[in-house]
Amino acid sequence: MKTKITLISLFLLLAFVGKSQKSPELFTKLSVDDLIAKADQFQNKKVEVIGLIVHMCGVDAKKMKLKSPSGAIIKIVPQNPDEAFDTAFKKQLVSVKGMVEVKRIEKAYIDKMEKEGTLLCHIDNTPCKDKEWINKKIETGADVTISKRDIAKLRKKMEVSGKDHITSICIRAEKVELLEN
């Protein structure tokens, strides 16, 4: 009887300890180029990529543009939308761990942005939120040239891909770490 009580107690203790320990989050390590090539396979999956932060949103630091050695670009946003990134990440090599989101920029959207002459964010091609920058471009007349150039780039990407959309990849970052260059 004493042995049964000891075994039951041991079993309950192990069960409790097993449940209280959090299993480690697994991230698939891959290059940015591989992520782009296999984007649909990684939709809603956790990945780890390494790249250079070449741009950070000047409005709220909630978007970063990560570039691979081959020149491929993906968008990085914080997992918590109320948080912003540390500006120390700008122009630095980083490791990003997070959930992949794959979206499409449809031809109809590009047509609409062209018709409206919208100045686009060059991180994710959504309308730019930097009112000060937009107003300066409108004042100087550069807005039309910039809008046309950005729309032309999107159309060229569609033409090269042979599709009526552009695939846009974003990582909702759980962790971003500076790496030594």
VMD Tcl script that builds the backbone (N, CA, C; Angstrom):
set m [mol new atoms 543]
animate dup $m
set s [atomselect $m all]
$s set {name element resname resid chain x y z} {
  {N N MET 1 A 0.822 -1.188 0.000}
  {CA C MET 1 A 0.000 0.000 0.000}
  {C C MET 1 A 0.868 1.254 0.000}
  {N N LYS 2 A 1.917 1.225 0.825}
  {CA C LYS 2 A 2.807 2.368 0.902}
  {C C LYS 2 A 3.480 2.606 -0.453}
  {N N THR 3 A 3.815 1.517 -1.148}
  {CA C THR 3 A 4.442 1.623 -2.462}
  {C C THR 3 A 3.472 2.244 -3.465}
  {N N LYS 4 A 2.189 1.864 -3.401}
  {CA C LYS 4 A 1.179 2.412 -4.302}
  {C C LYS 4 A 1.025 3.924 -4.087}
  {N N ILE 5 A 0.979 4.331 -2.863}
  {CA C ILE 5 A 0.829 5.756 -2.551}
  {C C ILE 5 A 2.051 6.530 -3.045}
  {N N THR 6 A 3.226 5.950 -2.846}
  {CA C THR 6 A 4.454 6.594 -3.312}
  {C C THR 6 A 4.453 6.699 -4.831}
  {N N LEU 7 A 4.066 5.621 -5.515}
  {CA C LEU 7 A 4.031 5.632 -6.979}
  {C C LEU 7 A 2.992 6.626 -7.507}
  {N N ILE 8 A 1.826 6.670 -6.887}
  {CA C ILE 8 A 0.781 7.608 -7.307}
  {C C ILE 8 A 1.261 9.044 -7.081}
  {N N SER 9 A 1.863 9.287 -5.937}
  {CA C SER 9 A 2.388 10.627 -5.648}
  {C C SER 9 A 3.454 11.023 -6.658}
  {N N LEU 10 A 4.352 10.095 -6.960}
  {CA C LEU 10 A 5.410 10.354 -7.929}
  {C C LEU 10 A 4.816 10.624 -9.306}
  {N N PHE 11 A 3.830 9.825 -9.691}
  {CA C PHE 11 A 3.161 10.001 -10.984}
  {C C PHE 11 A 2.507 11.385 -11.064}
  {N N LEU 12 A 1.772 11.777 -10.014}
  {CA C LEU 12 A 1.110 13.084 -10.000}
  {C C LEU 12 A 2.131 14.219 -10.044}
  {N N LEU 13 A 3.224 14.065 -9.321}
  {CA C LEU 13 A 4.269 15.078 -9.329}
  {C C LEU 13 A 4.864 15.215 -10.726}
  {N N LEU 14 A 5.177 14.116 -11.375}
  {CA C LEU 14 A 5.739 14.162 -12.721}
  {C C LEU 14 A 4.746 14.750 -13.717}
  {N N ALA 15 A 3.478 14.393 -13.583}
  {CA C ALA 15 A 2.448 14.941 -14.473}
  {C C ALA 15 A 2.341 16.450 -14.298}
  {N N PHE 16 A 2.375 16.917 -13.062}
  {CA C PHE 16 A 2.285 18.356 -12.780}
  {C C PHE 16 A 3.504 19.094 -13.328}
  {N N VAL 17 A 4.695 18.562 -13.087}
  {CA C VAL 17 A 5.925 19.182 -13.568}
  {C C VAL 17 A 5.935 19.196 -15.087}
  {N N GLY 18 A 5.500 18.121 -15.708}
  {CA C GLY 18 A 5.453 18.041 -17.168}
  {C C GLY 18 A 4.538 19.096 -17.760}
  {N N LYS 19 A 3.392 19.337 -17.143}
  {CA C LYS 19 A 2.456 20.329 -17.654}
  {C C LYS 19 A 2.915 21.746 -17.380}
  {N N SER 20 A 3.633 21.946 -16.287}
  {CA C SER 20 A 4.041 23.303 -15.937}
  {C C SER 20 A 5.238 23.773 -16.751}
  {N N GLN 21 A 6.009 22.835 -17.300}
  {CA C GLN 21 A 7.145 23.235 -18.121}
  {C C GLN 21 A 6.643 23.522 -19.525}
  {N N LYS 22 A 6.971 24.683 -20.019}
  {CA C LYS 22 A 6.550 25.079 -21.352}
  {C C LYS 22 A 7.496 24.445 -22.357}
  {N N SER 23 A 6.924 23.832 -23.380}
  {CA C SER 23 A 7.786 23.249 -24.399}
  {C C SER 23 A 8.393 24.376 -25.226}
  {N N PRO 24 A 9.613 24.188 -25.661}
  {CA C PRO 24 A 10.273 25.253 -26.411}
  {C C PRO 24 A 9.574 25.494 -27.748}
  {N N GLU 25 A 9.487 26.766 -28.128}
  {CA C GLU 25 A 8.896 27.115 -29.414}
  {C C GLU 25 A 9.902 26.748 -30.504}
  {N N LEU 26 A 9.439 26.043 -31.494}
  {CA C LEU 26 A 10.321 25.634 -32.567}
  {C C LEU 26 A 10.156 26.560 -33.758}
  {N N PHE 27 A 11.270 27.058 -34.248}
  {CA C PHE 27 A 11.287 27.931 -35.405}
  {C C PHE 27 A 12.071 27.238 -36.506}
  {N N THR 28 A 11.551 27.245 -37.708}
  {CA C THR 28 A 12.268 26.691 -38.844}
  {C C THR 28 A 13.261 27.736 -39.334}
  {N N LYS 29 A 14.547 27.395 -39.301}
  {CA C LYS 29 A 15.572 28.317 -39.771}
  {C C LYS 29 A 15.690 28.185 -41.281}
  {N N LEU 30 A 15.613 29.334 -41.973}
  {CA C LEU 30 A 15.790 29.323 -43.408}
  {C C LEU 30 A 16.212 30.696 -43.895}
  {N N SER 31 A 16.683 30.736 -45.128}
  {CA C SER 31 A 17.101 32.011 -45.695}
  {C C SER 31 A 15.873 32.790 -46.144}
  {N N VAL 32 A 16.032 34.082 -46.279}
  {CA C VAL 32 A 14.947 34.922 -46.764}
  {C C VAL 32 A 14.549 34.474 -48.168}
  {N N ASP 33 A 15.542 34.132 -48.997}
  {CA C ASP 33 A 15.262 33.682 -50.365}
  {C C ASP 33 A 14.417 32.409 -50.369}
  {N N ASP 34 A 14.745 31.464 -49.482}
  {CA C ASP 34 A 13.947 30.235 -49.388}
  {C C ASP 34 A 12.533 30.534 -48.896}
  {N N LEU 35 A 12.408 31.447 -47.955}
  {CA C LEU 35 A 11.088 31.827 -47.459}
  {C C LEU 35 A 10.256 32.415 -48.592}
  {N N ILE 36 A 10.850 33.275 -49.385}
  {CA C ILE 36 A 10.119 33.880 -50.504}
  {C C ILE 36 A 9.738 32.817 -51.531}
  {N N ALA 37 A 10.661 31.918 -51.856}
  {CA C ALA 37 A 10.401 30.879 -52.853}
  {C C ALA 37 A 9.319 29.905 -52.403}
  {N N LYS 38 A 9.215 29.672 -51.104}
  {CA C LYS 38 A 8.267 28.685 -50.571}
  {C C LYS 38 A 7.256 29.344 -49.644}
  {N N ALA 39 A 6.897 30.577 -49.925}
  {CA C ALA 39 A 6.055 31.378 -49.031}
  {C C ALA 39 A 4.789 30.656 -48.590}
  {N N ASP 40 A 4.064 30.073 -49.537}
  {CA C ASP 40 A 2.801 29.420 -49.184}
  {C C ASP 40 A 2.992 28.252 -48.216}
  {N N GLN 41 A 4.131 27.596 -48.291}
  {CA C GLN 41 A 4.406 26.469 -47.383}
  {C C GLN 41 A 4.630 26.937 -45.941}
  {N N PHE 42 A 4.996 28.204 -45.785}
  {CA C PHE 42 A 5.308 28.710 -44.446}
  {C C PHE 42 A 4.240 29.642 -43.890}
  {N N GLN 43 A 3.134 29.788 -44.604}
  {CA C GLN 43 A 2.021 30.607 -44.115}
  {C C GLN 43 A 1.616 30.135 -42.720}
  {N N ASN 44 A 1.557 31.051 -41.769}
  {CA C ASN 44 A 1.175 30.766 -40.376}
  {C C ASN 44 A 2.118 29.798 -39.668}
  {N N LYS 45 A 3.358 29.735 -40.105}
  {CA C LYS 45 A 4.363 28.892 -39.456}
  {C C LYS 45 A 5.424 29.795 -38.839}
  {N N LYS 46 A 6.103 29.263 -37.820}
  {CA C LYS 46 A 7.147 30.020 -37.141}
  {C C LYS 46 A 8.485 29.773 -37.836}
  {N N VAL 47 A 9.164 30.884 -38.154}
  {CA C VAL 47 A 10.444 30.792 -38.845}
  {C C VAL 47 A 11.470 31.689 -38.163}
  {N N GLU 48 A 12.720 31.430 -38.507}
  {CA C GLU 48 A 13.819 32.309 -38.111}
  {C C GLU 48 A 14.610 32.625 -39.363}
  {N N VAL 49 A 14.796 33.924 -39.637}
  {CA C VAL 49 A 15.584 34.366 -40.781}
  {C C VAL 49 A 16.602 35.400 -40.317}
  {N N ILE 50 A 17.623 35.578 -41.136}
  {CA C ILE 50 A 18.653 36.566 -40.857}
  {C C ILE 50 A 18.732 37.519 -42.034}
  {N N GLY 51 A 18.870 38.801 -41.732}
  {CA C GLY 51 A 19.000 39.786 -42.786}
  {C C GLY 51 A 19.368 41.137 -42.237}
  {N N LEU 52 A 19.530 42.077 -43.152}
  {CA C LEU 52 A 19.915 43.442 -42.809}
  {C C LEU 52 A 18.669 44.319 -42.797}
  {N N ILE 53 A 18.466 45.058 -41.731}
  {CA C ILE 53 A 17.351 46.009 -41.676}
  {C C ILE 53 A 17.789 47.241 -42.467}
  {N N VAL 54 A 17.174 47.439 -43.637}
  {CA C VAL 54 A 17.575 48.534 -44.513}
  {C C VAL 54 A 16.675 49.756 -44.373}
  {N N HIS 55 A 15.542 49.579 -43.730}
  {CA C HIS 55 A 14.646 50.721 -43.526}
  {C C HIS 55 A 13.723 50.430 -42.349}
  {N N MET 56 A 13.402 51.490 -41.628}
  {CA C MET 56 A 12.449 51.403 -40.528}
  {C C MET 56 A 11.452 52.532 -40.714}
  {N N CYS 57 A 10.180 52.250 -40.488}
  {CA C CYS 57 A 9.151 53.269 -40.633}
  {C C CYS 57 A 9.484 54.456 -39.726}
  {N N GLY 58 A 9.565 55.636 -40.321}
  {CA C GLY 58 A 9.901 56.842 -39.581}
  {C C GLY 58 A 8.746 57.397 -38.778}
  {N N VAL 59 A 7.534 56.912 -39.044}
  {CA C VAL 59 A 6.358 57.424 -38.351}
  {C C VAL 59 A 6.235 56.818 -36.957}
  {N N ASP 60 A 6.278 55.477 -36.892}
  {CA C ASP 60 A 6.024 54.837 -35.601}
  {C C ASP 60 A 6.958 53.674 -35.275}
  {N N ALA 61 A 7.937 53.398 -36.144}
  {CA C ALA 61 A 8.911 52.306 -35.946}
  {C C ALA 61 A 8.227 50.947 -35.769}
  {N N LYS 62 A 7.057 50.783 -36.390}
  {CA C LYS 62 A 6.328 49.519 -36.274}
  {C C LYS 62 A 6.459 48.640 -37.513}
  {N N LYS 63 A 7.260 49.079 -38.472}
  {CA C LYS 63 A 7.524 48.283 -39.671}
  {C C LYS 63 A 9.008 48.417 -39.993}
  {N N MET 64 A 9.600 47.278 -40.378}
  {CA C MET 64 A 10.988 47.293 -40.826}
  {C C MET 64 A 11.075 46.532 -42.143}
  {N N LYS 65 A 12.047 46.910 -42.924}
  {CA C LYS 65 A 12.305 46.272 -44.209}
  {C C LYS 65 A 13.598 45.483 -44.056}
  {N N LEU 66 A 13.507 44.146 -44.177}
  {CA C LEU 66 A 14.665 43.270 -44.014}
  {C C LEU 66 A 15.123 42.815 -45.392}
  {N N LYS 67 A 16.415 42.914 -45.638}
  {CA C LYS 67 A 16.984 42.571 -46.936}
  {C C LYS 67 A 17.959 41.410 -46.780}
  {N N SER 68 A 17.843 40.453 -47.694}
  {CA C SER 68 A 18.762 39.317 -47.689}
  {C C SER 68 A 20.015 39.682 -48.480}
  {N N PRO 69 A 21.075 38.878 -48.388}
  {CA C PRO 69 A 22.294 39.159 -49.174}
  {C C PRO 69 A 22.024 39.212 -50.688}
  {N N SER 70 A 20.983 38.504 -51.163}
  {CA C SER 70 A 20.680 38.508 -52.597}
  {C C SER 70 A 19.794 39.684 -53.003}
  {N N GLY 71 A 19.337 40.454 -52.013}
  {CA C GLY 71 A 18.505 41.614 -52.322}
  {C C GLY 71 A 17.017 41.402 -52.113}
  {N N ALA 72 A 16.622 40.211 -51.682}
  {CA C ALA 72 A 15.205 39.937 -51.426}
  {C C ALA 72 A 14.745 40.724 -50.198}
  {N N ILE 73 A 13.488 41.169 -50.228}
  {CA C ILE 73 A 12.948 42.017 -49.162}
  {C C ILE 73 A 11.711 41.376 -48.539}
  {N N ILE 74 A 11.622 41.438 -47.206}
  {CA C ILE 74 A 10.401 41.067 -46.502}
  {C C ILE 74 A 10.108 42.114 -45.430}
  {N N LYS 75 A 8.857 42.191 -45.061}
  {CA C LYS 75 A 8.416 43.146 -44.038}
  {C C LYS 75 A 8.439 42.468 -42.674}
  {N N ILE 76 A 8.876 43.215 -41.660}
  {CA C ILE 76 A 8.890 42.736 -40.290}
  {C C ILE 76 A 8.030 43.690 -39.461}
  {N N VAL 77 A 7.089 43.142 -38.712}
  {CA C VAL 77 A 6.264 43.937 -37.797}
  {C C VAL 77 A 6.308 43.268 -36.431}
  {N N PRO 78 A 6.068 44.018 -35.360}
  {CA C PRO 78 A 6.082 43.383 -34.034}
  {C C PRO 78 A 4.855 42.492 -33.846}
  {N N GLN 79 A 5.023 41.426 -33.081}
  {CA C GLN 79 A 3.906 40.529 -32.780}
  {C C GLN 79 A 2.790 41.305 -32.083}
  {N N ASN 80 A 3.168 42.157 -31.147}
  {CA C ASN 80 A 2.205 42.983 -30.433}
  {C C ASN 80 A 2.080 44.314 -31.179}
  {N N PRO 81 A 0.932 44.600 -31.784}
  {CA C PRO 81 A 0.796 45.828 -32.578}
  {C C PRO 81 A 0.938 47.123 -31.781}
  {N N ASP 82 A 0.896 47.045 -30.466}
  {CA C ASP 82 A 1.076 48.242 -29.634}
  {C C ASP 82 A 2.548 48.565 -29.395}
  {N N GLU 83 A 3.434 47.642 -29.756}
  {CA C GLU 83 A 4.864 47.850 -29.546}
  {C C GLU 83 A 5.524 48.384 -30.803}
  {N N ALA 84 A 6.689 48.973 -30.630}
  {CA C ALA 84 A 7.496 49.460 -31.739}
  {C C ALA 84 A 8.879 48.818 -31.635}
  {N N PHE 85 A 9.619 48.852 -32.731}
  {CA C PHE 85 A 10.962 48.289 -32.730}
  {C C PHE 85 A 11.966 49.293 -32.188}
  {N N ASP 86 A 13.042 48.774 -31.660}
  {CA C ASP 86 A 14.158 49.592 -31.212}
  {C C ASP 86 A 14.835 50.163 -32.458}
  {N N THR 87 A 15.026 51.462 -32.495}
  {CA C THR 87 A 15.640 52.095 -33.662}
  {C C THR 87 A 17.107 51.676 -33.841}
  {N N ALA 88 A 17.682 51.034 -32.853}
  {CA C ALA 88 A 19.055 50.524 -32.974}
  {C C ALA 88 A 19.149 49.412 -34.017}
  {N N PHE 89 A 18.030 48.823 -34.425}
  {CA C PHE 89 A 18.039 47.758 -35.438}
  {C C PHE 89 A 18.336 48.292 -36.835}
  {N N LYS 90 A 18.084 49.596 -37.048}
  {CA C LYS 90 A 18.257 50.177 -38.384}
  {C C LYS 90 A 19.706 50.040 -38.858}
  {N N LYS 91 A 19.844 49.550 -40.088}
  {CA C LYS 91 A 21.157 49.349 -40.740}
  {C C LYS 91 A 21.997 48.284 -40.033}
  {N N GLN 92 A 21.335 47.350 -39.352}
  {CA C GLN 92 A 22.031 46.297 -38.617}
  {C C GLN 92 A 21.608 44.913 -39.110}
  {N N LEU 93 A 22.494 43.955 -38.953}
  {CA C LEU 93 A 22.214 42.564 -39.252}
  {C C LEU 93 A 21.465 41.974 -38.058}
  {N N VAL 94 A 20.307 41.348 -38.314}
  {CA C VAL 94 A 19.483 40.832 -37.226}
  {C C VAL 94 A 18.993 39.420 -37.520}
  {N N SER 95 A 18.623 38.750 -36.453}
  {CA C SER 95 A 17.914 37.479 -36.520}
  {C C SER 95 A 16.477 37.783 -36.112}
  {N N VAL 96 A 15.536 37.315 -36.924}
  {CA C VAL 96 A 14.124 37.554 -36.651}
  {C C VAL 96 A 13.427 36.207 -36.488}
  {N N LYS 97 A 12.698 36.063 -35.378}
  {CA C LYS 97 A 11.895 34.864 -35.132}
  {C C LYS 97 A 10.445 35.304 -35.046}
  {N N GLY 98 A 9.591 34.619 -35.814}
  {CA C GLY 98 A 8.188 34.978 -35.761}
  {C C GLY 98 A 7.325 34.191 -36.724}
  {N N MET 99 A 6.066 34.606 -36.797}
  {CA C MET 99 A 5.036 33.932 -37.599}
  {C C MET 99 A 4.956 34.576 -38.983}
  {N N VAL 100 A 4.901 33.739 -40.015}
  {CA C VAL 100 A 4.842 34.213 -41.397}
  {C C VAL 100 A 3.404 34.514 -41.805}
  {N N GLU 101 A 3.247 35.658 -42.456}
  {CA C GLU 101 A 1.970 36.029 -43.066}
  {C C GLU 101 A 2.234 36.289 -44.546}
  {N N VAL 102 A 1.448 35.669 -45.389}
  {CA C VAL 102 A 1.596 35.853 -46.828}
  {C C VAL 102 A 0.342 36.552 -47.333}
  {N N LYS 103 A 0.550 37.661 -48.039}
  {CA C LYS 103 A -0.567 38.421 -48.599}
  {C C LYS 103 A -0.312 38.661 -50.072}
  {N N ARG 104 A -1.359 39.004 -50.759}
  {CA C ARG 104 A -1.246 39.320 -52.173}
  {C C ARG 104 A -1.597 40.773 -52.418}
  {N N ILE 105 A -0.813 41.385 -53.272}
  {CA C ILE 105 A -1.139 42.716 -53.759}
  {C C ILE 105 A -1.736 42.477 -55.141}
  {N N GLU 106 A -3.029 42.653 -55.236}
  {CA C GLU 106 A -3.763 42.354 -56.474}
  {C C GLU 106 A -3.629 43.488 -57.482}
  {N N LYS 107 A -3.787 43.141 -58.752}
  {CA C LYS 107 A -3.743 44.120 -59.839}
  {C C LYS 107 A -4.777 45.221 -59.618}
  {N N ALA 108 A -5.963 44.877 -59.157}
  {CA C ALA 108 A -7.016 45.874 -58.921}
  {C C ALA 108 A -6.572 46.919 -57.889}
  {N N TYR 109 A -5.856 46.484 -56.877}
  {CA C TYR 109 A -5.334 47.397 -55.854}
  {C C TYR 109 A -4.321 48.360 -56.484}
  {N N ILE 110 A -3.424 47.820 -57.293}
  {CA C ILE 110 A -2.419 48.653 -57.952}
  {C C ILE 110 A -3.105 49.663 -58.873}
  {N N ASP 111 A -4.113 49.218 -59.618}
  {CA C ASP 111 A -4.869 50.125 -60.492}
  {C C ASP 111 A -5.488 51.269 -59.685}
  {N N LYS 112 A -6.044 50.937 -58.532}
  {CA C LYS 112 A -6.686 51.940 -57.670}
  {C C LYS 112 A -5.652 52.948 -57.143}
  {N N MET 113 A -4.509 52.447 -56.682}
  {CA C MET 113 A -3.464 53.333 -56.166}
  {C C MET 113 A -2.936 54.244 -57.275}
  {N N GLU 114 A -2.840 53.708 -58.475}
  {CA C GLU 114 A -2.376 54.520 -59.606}
  {C C GLU 114 A -3.384 55.620 -59.928}
  {N N LYS 115 A -4.652 55.271 -59.973}
  {CA C LYS 115 A -5.709 56.238 -60.282}
  {C C LYS 115 A -5.735 57.368 -59.246}
  {N N GLU 116 A -5.528 57.005 -57.969}
  {CA C GLU 116 A -5.554 57.993 -56.887}
  {C C GLU 116 A -4.245 58.761 -56.755}
  {N N GLY 117 A -3.177 58.270 -57.383}
  {CA C GLY 117 A -1.869 58.917 -57.253}
  {C C GLY 117 A -1.308 58.804 -55.853}
  {N N THR 118 A -1.618 57.710 -55.187}
  {CA C THR 118 A -1.221 57.501 -53.795}
  {C C THR 118 A 0.282 57.297 -53.655}
  {N N LEU 119 A 0.863 57.933 -52.655}
  {CA C LEU 119 A 2.259 57.680 -52.312}
  {C C LEU 119 A 2.287 56.446 -51.416}
  {N N LEU 120 A 3.047 55.457 -51.847}
  {CA C LEU 120 A 3.063 54.170 -51.162}
  {C C LEU 120 A 4.254 54.028 -50.222}
  {N N CYS 121 A 4.006 53.319 -49.135}
  {CA C CYS 121 A 5.080 52.928 -48.227}
  {C C CYS 121 A 5.964 51.937 -48.974}
  {N N HIS 122 A 7.254 52.166 -48.982}
  {CA C HIS 122 A 8.112 51.240 -49.723}
  {C C HIS 122 A 8.489 49.999 -48.912}
  {N N ILE 123 A 7.897 49.857 -47.743}
  {CA C ILE 123 A 8.073 48.620 -46.989}
  {C C ILE 123 A 7.007 47.606 -47.411}
  {N N ASP 124 A 5.738 48.048 -47.485}
  {CA C ASP 124 A 4.667 47.092 -47.789}
  {C C ASP 124 A 3.675 47.545 -48.855}
  {N N ASN 125 A 3.955 48.652 -49.518}
  {CA C ASN 125 A 3.114 49.151 -50.617}
  {C C ASN 125 A 1.693 49.514 -50.207}
  {N N THR 126 A 1.507 49.851 -48.945}
  {CA C THR 126 A 0.237 50.402 -48.485}
  {C C THR 126 A 0.382 51.925 -48.538}
  {N N PRO 127 A -0.711 52.678 -48.469}
  {CA C PRO 127 A -0.566 54.139 -48.477}
  {C C PRO 127 A 0.338 54.602 -47.326}
  {N N CYS 128 A 1.283 55.474 -47.662}
  {CA C CYS 128 A 2.232 55.985 -46.672}
  {C C CYS 128 A 1.490 56.782 -45.603}
  {N N LYS 129 A 1.928 56.627 -44.335}
  {CA C LYS 129 A 1.299 57.333 -43.209}
  {C C LYS 129 A 2.100 58.558 -42.766}
  {N N ASP 130 A 3.244 58.791 -43.402}
  {CA C ASP 130 A 4.106 59.904 -42.997}
  {C C ASP 130 A 3.597 61.203 -43.635}
  {N N LYS 131 A 2.653 61.846 -42.954}
  {CA C LYS 131 A 1.990 63.050 -43.485}
  {C C LYS 131 A 2.985 64.159 -43.796}
  {N N GLU 132 A 3.986 64.335 -42.952}
  {CA C GLU 132 A 4.983 65.378 -43.181}
  {C C GLU 132 A 5.728 65.133 -44.496}
  {N N TRP 133 A 6.164 63.900 -44.712}
  {CA C TRP 133 A 6.876 63.541 -45.934}
  {C C TRP 133 A 5.966 63.709 -47.144}
  {N N ILE 134 A 4.730 63.225 -47.026}
  {CA C ILE 134 A 3.766 63.337 -48.129}
  {C C ILE 134 A 3.558 64.807 -48.499}
  {N N ASN 135 A 3.329 65.655 -47.505}
  {CA C ASN 135 A 3.090 67.081 -47.769}
  {C C ASN 135 A 4.290 67.738 -48.456}
  {N N LYS 136 A 5.510 67.370 -48.058}
  {CA C LYS 136 A 6.711 67.914 -48.696}
  {C C LYS 136 A 6.773 67.495 -50.165}
  {N N LYS 137 A 6.434 66.254 -50.446}
  {CA C LYS 137 A 6.469 65.763 -51.826}
  {C C LYS 137 A 5.400 66.443 -52.669}
  {N N ILE 138 A 4.237 66.674 -52.091}
  {CA C ILE 138 A 3.162 67.365 -52.812}
  {C C ILE 138 A 3.579 68.815 -53.092}
  {N N GLU 139 A 4.159 69.488 -52.088}
  {CA C GLU 139 A 4.598 70.883 -52.235}
  {C C GLU 139 A 5.633 71.048 -53.351}
  {N N THR 140 A 6.537 70.075 -53.457}
  {CA C THR 140 A 7.597 70.168 -54.465}
  {C C THR 140 A 7.172 69.598 -55.813}
  {N N GLY 141 A 6.007 68.942 -55.845}
  {CA C GLY 141 A 5.534 68.326 -57.088}
  {C C GLY 141 A 6.143 66.965 -57.360}
  {N N ALA 142 A 6.924 66.461 -56.421}
  {CA C ALA 142 A 7.585 65.164 -56.605}
  {C C ALA 142 A 6.630 63.992 -56.398}
  {N N ASP 143 A 5.462 64.254 -55.814}
  {CA C ASP 143 A 4.522 63.172 -55.503}
  {C C ASP 143 A 4.094 62.399 -56.745}
  {N N VAL 144 A 3.840 63.084 -57.841}
  {CA C VAL 144 A 3.380 62.421 -59.069}
  {C C VAL 144 A 4.462 61.487 -59.603}
  {N N THR 145 A 5.698 61.982 -59.652}
  {CA C THR 145 A 6.811 61.177 -60.148}
  {C C THR 145 A 7.033 59.945 -59.274}
  {N N ILE 146 A 7.005 60.144 -57.967}
  {CA C ILE 146 A 7.232 59.033 -57.035}
  {C C ILE 146 A 6.125 57.994 -57.153}
  {N N SER 147 A 4.877 58.441 -57.200}
  {CA C SER 147 A 3.749 57.519 -57.318}
  {C C SER 147 A 3.850 56.707 -58.609}
  {N N LYS 148 A 4.123 57.376 -59.716}
  {CA C LYS 148 A 4.246 56.677 -61.006}
  {C C LYS 148 A 5.387 55.670 -60.980}
  {N N ARG 149 A 6.519 56.061 -60.390}
  {CA C ARG 149 A 7.675 55.161 -60.302}
  {C C ARG 149 A 7.334 53.913 -59.489}
  {N N ASP 150 A 6.690 54.113 -58.332}
  {CA C ASP 150 A 6.350 52.978 -57.466}
  {C C ASP 150 A 5.333 52.044 -58.120}
  {N N ILE 151 A 4.344 52.612 -58.788}
  {CA C ILE 151 A 3.348 51.793 -59.486}
  {C C ILE 151 A 4.025 51.010 -60.617}
  {N N ALA 152 A 4.926 51.667 -61.343}
  {CA C ALA 152 A 5.653 50.995 -62.426}
  {C C ALA 152 A 6.465 49.814 -61.889}
  {N N LYS 153 A 7.086 49.984 -60.716}
  {CA C LYS 153 A 7.850 48.884 -60.102}
  {C C LYS 153 A 6.939 47.706 -59.780}
  {N N LEU 154 A 5.755 47.998 -59.227}
  {CA C LEU 154 A 4.811 46.919 -58.899}
  {C C LEU 154 A 4.356 46.200 -60.165}
  {N N ARG 155 A 4.038 46.951 -61.198}
  {CA C ARG 155 A 3.600 46.343 -62.466}
  {C C ARG 155 A 4.718 45.495 -63.076}
  {N N LYS 156 A 5.957 45.960 -62.956}
  {CA C LYS 156 A 7.097 45.205 -63.479}
  {C C LYS 156 A 7.249 43.883 -62.728}
  {N N LYS 157 A 7.083 43.924 -61.406}
  {CA C LYS 157 A 7.155 42.687 -60.613}
  {C C LYS 157 A 6.085 41.696 -61.060}
  {N N MET 158 A 4.873 42.210 -61.311}
  {CA C MET 158 A 3.800 41.330 -61.780}
  {C C MET 158 A 4.151 40.729 -63.146}
  {N N GLU 159 A 4.667 41.575 -64.019}
  {CA C GLU 159 A 5.024 41.121 -65.368}
  {C C GLU 159 A 6.086 40.024 -65.303}
  {N N VAL 160 A 7.116 40.246 -64.497}
  {CA C VAL 160 A 8.205 39.275 -64.364}
  {C C VAL 160 A 7.683 37.954 -63.796}
  {N N SER 161 A 6.765 38.032 -62.832}
  {CA C SER 161 A 6.238 36.812 -62.212}
  {C C SER 161 A 5.225 36.098 -63.102}
  {N N GLY 162 A 4.632 36.836 -64.061}
  {CA C GLY 162 A 3.613 36.242 -64.923}
  {C C GLY 162 A 2.280 36.050 -64.223}
  {N N LYS 163 A 2.091 36.735 -63.107}
  {CA C LYS 163 A 0.859 36.593 -62.329}
  {C C LYS 163 A 0.140 37.935 -62.261}
  {N N ASP 164 A -1.130 37.905 -61.847}
  {CA C ASP 164 A -1.905 39.143 -61.722}
  {C C ASP 164 A -1.869 39.681 -60.288}
  {N N HIS 165 A -0.847 39.282 -59.564}
  {CA C HIS 165 A -0.659 39.752 -58.196}
  {C C HIS 165 A 0.818 39.669 -57.823}
  {N N ILE 166 A 1.140 40.290 -56.711}
  {CA C ILE 166 A 2.490 40.209 -56.149}
  {C C ILE 166 A 2.345 39.593 -54.768}
  {N N THR 167 A 3.212 38.656 -54.461}
  {CA C THR 167 A 3.194 38.051 -53.135}
  {C C THR 167 A 4.007 38.921 -52.184}
  {N N SER 168 A 3.396 39.245 -51.057}
  {CA C SER 168 A 4.044 40.068 -50.038}
  {C C SER 168 A 4.195 39.222 -48.780}
  {N N ILE 169 A 5.410 39.164 -48.263}
  {CA C ILE 169 A 5.689 38.338 -47.085}
  {C C ILE 169 A 6.016 39.227 -45.900}
  {N N CYS 170 A 5.398 38.897 -44.789}
  {CA C CYS 170 A 5.598 39.624 -43.542}
  {C C CYS 170 A 5.882 38.616 -42.439}
  {N N ILE 171 A 6.775 38.979 -41.546}
  {CA C ILE 171 A 6.985 38.169 -40.338}
  {C C ILE 171 A 6.516 39.002 -39.155}
  {N N ARG 172 A 5.585 38.442 -38.403}
  {CA C ARG 172 A 5.105 39.056 -37.166}
  {C C ARG 172 A 6.093 38.600 -36.094}
  {N N ALA 173 A 7.040 39.484 -35.773}
  {CA C ALA 173 A 8.221 39.125 -34.977}
  {C C ALA 173 A 7.906 38.954 -33.497}
  {N N GLU 174 A 8.297 37.795 -32.975}
  {CA C GLU 174 A 8.263 37.545 -31.547}
  {C C GLU 174 A 9.564 38.014 -30.918}
  {N N LYS 175 A 10.659 37.886 -31.694}
  {CA C LYS 175 A 11.976 38.246 -31.173}
  {C C LYS 175 A 12.861 38.719 -32.321}
  {N N VAL 176 A 13.530 39.848 -32.098}
  {CA C VAL 176 A 14.517 40.370 -33.039}
  {C C VAL 176 A 15.792 40.594 -32.246}
  {N N GLU 177 A 16.891 40.023 -32.743}
  {CA C GLU 177 A 18.161 40.152 -32.045}
  {C C GLU 177 A 19.229 40.700 -32.989}
  {N N LEU 178 A 20.037 41.621 -32.470}
  {CA C LEU 178 A 21.171 42.123 -33.229}
  {C C LEU 178 A 22.228 41.030 -33.338}
  {N N LEU 179 A 22.829 40.907 -34.505}
  {CA C LEU 179 A 23.920 39.960 -34.713}
  {C C LEU 179 A 25.197 40.757 -34.965}
  {N N GLU 180 A 26.311 40.145 -34.695}
  {CA C GLU 180 A 27.590 40.810 -34.995}
  {C C GLU 180 A 27.820 40.723 -36.480}
  {N N ASN 181 A 28.273 41.827 -37.062}
  {CA C ASN 181 A 28.525 41.852 -38.521}
  {C C ASN 181 A 29.714 41.011 -38.894}
}
mol reanalyze $m
mol bondsrecalc $m
mol representation Tube
mol addrep $m
